[in-house]
Amino acid sequence: MGTTFSKSRIANVWHRLVAGSKSNRPEAQIKSFREKQKSEEAFSQRDLGKKEILVEKIVGSVGRYNDFNTQFRLKEEHEPYRLKRIKEAMSTGKILPPVELYKIKDEYYILDGNHRVSAAKEFDYATIEAHIVEFLPSKDSLENILYQEKADFVIKTGLPESINLTAVGQYAYLMEQILEHQYFMEEQTHASVPLERAAQDWYKTIYRPLIDIIKHNQLVKAFPKRTLADLYAYISYHQWKKGRKKRRYNIGINEQIPKSMERFRAKMMEKKSLDMPEMKRTATAFLHISVETGKEDRIMEKLFAYKEVEEVHFVPGDFDIIVKIAVDLDLIESESEVIGHFIQSKVRRLSGVVRTKTIIPISSRQKRKKHADFT
């Protein structure tokens, strides 16, 4: 425990010369805990104990916010003797007592240890040991509800705070997975498994591998308002929970992500490297379209305008058209659902179409990429 370094000394000096000079103005100061507490209506508290926290997340003070600028430099001209002693101790690697911090959401405020934090920021420490008391916001808002759910999840599991969900109730679903995995581990070992140990194993062998697959396929780009954790919850819910029912999903997804969470874990642990599966798949089919007399040319022209249409053929002697389509599959939709949606939303809306049916559905195809290291 103690402190760790981050950037280089040179970068830190430049930061002090450039950014620090701008923040020495009288109006530039650190945040006030009381003001934040009042704005968040955060009066209920709980003791989180001792832990290492990021120095950059310490943004203010409980009682001395007027004494420091935004770089946590004292505004007075002469450096006090106490601060000099603390800097000397830190420069020699001496371990100092943990600072006392108040926490509101993701921000920390100093109750005791202003000089230690000031020195840590000047020396560019990445982390510092602290005893933390959290104050919980009481405003009834979506943001606060999600924060409370996340905070409870982190406290119970000991997992990183980087698991960010944007929908209410999803942390409870992840906890359900962890409890299920805890039961599985106990069945395998014939011994009691602490919740935190089960959570750590779930995070390492189940959550992270699926997150890596999601990253590899760049699925977040298709869902800009969602997080990686959101997509994990969505995919795992439909494949491992809802997927247990009789509904059939798109062909091949069961090979990529087995319908059992523990089978997925076993599959990931079997390999030191992984041919990352592609989640973007294509369903191909031929459509038989009957059209009104005299409208075939106009309908063929409109069909060609659809990006999903690859070929269009007119049947001589009949008022029929054969269309080859290739449509992208959603993560869990079946081929019939996607093709049916294309017919209903695009083909049948064309004026002059009398009847449409799928005559030759072809199995979905999948592009392959080179092997990628799996870590």
N, C-alpha and C positions, 0 to 999 in steps of 0.2 A: 504494500500500500504506500501512498505518498503522492508524488507528482511525477509526471512524465513530460518530455519535451516534444514540441511539434516542429515549427519552422526553423530556419537558420537564424543565427544571430544577426547576420547582415540584413535580412529581410525585416527583422524586428527593429533594428536601428532606423531603417528607412521609414518604417511605419510610424515610429515616434517622431521623426523629423517632419514628415509630411502630414499625416493624419492627425498626430497629436497636437501640432501647432494650431490647427483649426478648431480644436475642441477646448482650448484653454480660455475661450471667451467666458465671461461670467454666467451667461445664460445656459451654457453647455454643461450639464451635470447628469449624473446617473439617476435612475428611476427611483421613485419613492414607493416603498412597500405599501404604506397606508393608502396612498392614492389608488394603487392597483387593487388592493383589497376592497376598497369601497366601490370601485367601478365594476368589479366582478362579483360583489356581494359574497366574498369568500371568507366565512367566519368559522365554519366547521373545520376541525383539523384532525390530523392523524400523524403519528410518528412513523417515519419510514426507516429509521435507523441510520447506520453509517454505510456509505457507499462512495465510489469514485464517480465524480460528475465532470462534465466538460466545463472548463473555465469560461469558455465563450458564452455559456448560458447564464452566467452570473451577470445580471444587468442592473442591479440596484442595491439599496441598503435599507434597513429598517429605521435606523436613527441618524446616519451620517451621510445621507444622500446629497446634502448641500456642500459637503467638504471635498467631493471628488468630481473631476470632469468625466466626460464619457469614456476616456481611456483609463479610468481609475487612477489618475494621477492626482495627488493632493494639490489643491488650489493655492495653498500657502507657499511662500517663496522658499522657506527653509525646511529641509527634510527633518522630521522629528527623530530623536534618538532611537525610539522604539522601532520605527520603520527601518533605520539603518541596521539595527541588530538583527532584524528578521531577514533582511537581504543577505547579510553576512552568513547567517545560518543556512539559508537556502543555497547560497553559492558554494558552500562546503558539503552539501548533500545531507545536512542534518534533517531528520524527520520531525516535523512540527505537529502539534495537536491538530485534530480535524477542526475545520471552521464550522460554525453553526449557521445554517441557512434555512430560510423560509421559502417554500415553493408554491407558486400559483401557476397552474398549467405547466408550460415548458420553460418558465422563467424562475430564476433563483435570486433571492435577496438576502443580504448579509445581516445576520443578527449579531454575530461575534466573529471577528477575524477580518475586519476591513483592511488592515495593513498587510496581512498574509495574502489576501486576494490581490491587492494592489501590486505586491511584489511578484506574485505568480503571473499576473498579466504582463508586467514589465519584462520578466524573464521568459515570457512566451511559453509557459507551461500549458500542456494540452488538458491535463486533468488535475483535480485536487481532491483530497479526501474530505468528506463533509458529513456532519450529522444533520439530517433533514427532517423538518416538520412541514407537512403539506397542508395548505389551506384550500378547501374545495369550493369552487364556484357554485352558487345556488340558483343562478338565473335559469329559468326553464327554457333552454334553447337547444337546437339540434347539436350545435357545436359542443355545448357543455355535457349533453347526454352522451355523446360519442367519447368525449374526454373521460367521463366517469367510467364508462364501460372499459375503455382502454386501460385506465389506471388500475382498475380492479383486476383486469386480466394480467397485467404486468406484475402486480404484487403477488398474485396467487401462483404464477408460473415462473417468475424470475427471468422471463424472456426479454429480449431487447425491445426498446420502445419504437423500433423502426417498423413494426407491423402496424400499418396505418389503414384502417377501414373507414369507409364513408357511409355505410348503411347501419342503422340501429339493429342490434340483435346478432350481428355477425361475429362479435367476439365470443358470445355464448356458444355459437356453432363451432368455433375453433376450440373452445374449451371442451366441448362434447367430443371432438376428435381426440384431444389429448387424453381424456378420461378413458376413451375406448382403447387407445394405444397403451395406456397404463395397465388396463385389464389384460391386454394381449401379452405384455411383457411379464406380468405376474404369472400368467398361465404357462409361459415358456420357461421361466426360471423357478417356478414353484416357491416363490418368495415375495415378500412385500416390496413394492417399488414406490419410493416417495414421488409425489406429484411433480416436484421440480425436476427430478431426474427423468421422469417420463416426458415432461415437456421439452427438456433439452434434447432428448433422443428424437422426439417427433420433429422438432425444429431442424435438426441436422439431417435426418434420413428421409423425411417426408416433405416438410414444408419447403426447405431450400431446393431440393431437386426439382420439384414442380415449378417453383419460382424461376429456376434456371431455364426450364423448358419454355416458360412464358416469355422470358427475356429473349431467348434465342429466336423466337418467332415474332418478336417485336409487336406483340398483341396490344400493348398499351397505346400504340399509335392509333389503333382503331377505336379505342375507348379513352379519349383525352381527359375526361372528367373522372376517370377511375384510377385506382392505384394497383400496383402489383398484387397486394394483399386482397383487394376486391376481386381480381380475376382468379386468384387462387381459390377464394371462397366460392365463387360462382362455378368454376369448373369442378372442383372437388365435391360440391354439394350435388350437382347433377349426375356426376359419374359414380360417386361412392354412396350417396344416400338416396336420392331420388332414382338413380339408375338401378337400384336394387329391384325396383318394380318391373313390370313386364314391358315397359316402353322400350322400343328399339332405337338405338342412336346411329349416327352415321357410321358407315362401314369403315373399319380400321381403327377407330378411336380406342376400342378395347385392347388393341395390340399396343398402342402408344401409352395409354393410361388405363391399366386394368380396373375392373369395376370394384375391386377390393382395395382398400387403402393399404392393408398389410402386404398384399401381393405387389402393389406398386413399390412399396418400400423394399421388398425382397429383390425386385427387378433392378432397382437403382443400385443396390448394394452388391449385386453380382458383377458389376462392371467397374473397372477403373477408368475407362473412357466410355463415352456414349455417343452413338450416332443420333444426334438430337432429332427427335421426331418433328415433322412439319405439321402444324395445326391447321394451316390453310390448305384446304382440299377442294377438289373440283368434281362435281357430278356431271356426267355426260349422258345425253339421251336424245332420241329422235322423236319428233312430234308429228302426228298426222293431223293436218288442219284442213277442214272443208270450208270453202269460201263461196260467197255469192257470185253469180255469173258477172263477168266484166270488172270485177274488183281485184282480181288476182295480182295484177301488176302493181297496183298501189299498195296492197298488203305486203307483197314481197319486198317492196322498197322500204316500208316502215319496219319490217322485221330485220332487215339488214342494218338498220340504225341502232339496234340493241347490241350492246357489247357482248352479251351472252350468246348471241347467234353466230355460229361458225359457218354454216352452209344452209342454203335454201334451194330446193328443187321443185319445179312445177311438174306435175304428172300429166303427160299428154292425154288428151281425150277426156279428162275428168277435171272438175273444178277443185282439185286437191293440191295441197302443198306439203312437201316433206321438209322439215326443219331440224337441223342438228344444233343442239344447244349445249353449252358448257357453263354451269353455274357454280359459283363459290359456295361451299358449305359453311354454315355456322359451326361453332365448336361442338355442339351436341345435336343439332338437327339431323333428321334422317334425310336420305336422298329424296324420298317421296314427298316429304314436307317442302323441301327447297324447290323441287321441280313443280310441284303443285302450286306453290306461291307464285312462281314465275308465270305459269299459265293463267292463273286467276288475275294477277295484277297487271299483266302486260298483254298477253296474247288475246284473251277474251274481251279485252276492252277495245280492240281494234274493230272499227265499223266494217261490217261485211263478213266477219268470221261466223260461221254457222255452228261448227262443232270442232272440238279439239280433244285428242287423246294421245297418251304416251304409248308408242308402239314398241320401241326397243330401248329400255333403260340399260345403260352400261355402267359397270361398277366404277366407283369413284377412283380417281387416280391421284397420285401424290408425287410431288417433286422431291428428289433426293438431293441432299447436300453432303459435302465431305464430312468426315468424322471430326468432332470437336472434343477437346479435352473437357472432362467433367470433373469439377472440383467443388 
